Amino acid sequence: MVDAAEARLKRIRMRSWRRGTKEMDLILGPFSDARLTELSDRELDIYEALLAENDQDLYKWLSGKAPTPGEHAEIMGKIRAHHHI
């Protein structure tokens, strides 16, 4: 039987790999596979909120074409560091 924490991580991984754009699949998918288990519950909440954002905005924030909103800055830093962006 899968516990609630495992089910949550599985759901987040799926949402990370099945984005609207292939670019974001390739950025968020590997990050989620490698780093989700290292995140605190608070960070997972923030990451889930990030996943609700539009892919075009996410890409602009990651590429530096637009400033990252404060509520997402910490998790975006972790994603950038994972990919050496």
Buried (B, 14 or more C-beta within 10 A) or exposed (E): EEEEEEEBBEEBBEBBBEBEEEBBBEBBBBBBEEBBEEBEEEBBEBBBEBBEEEBEBBBBBBEEEEEBEEEBEEBBEBBBEBEEE
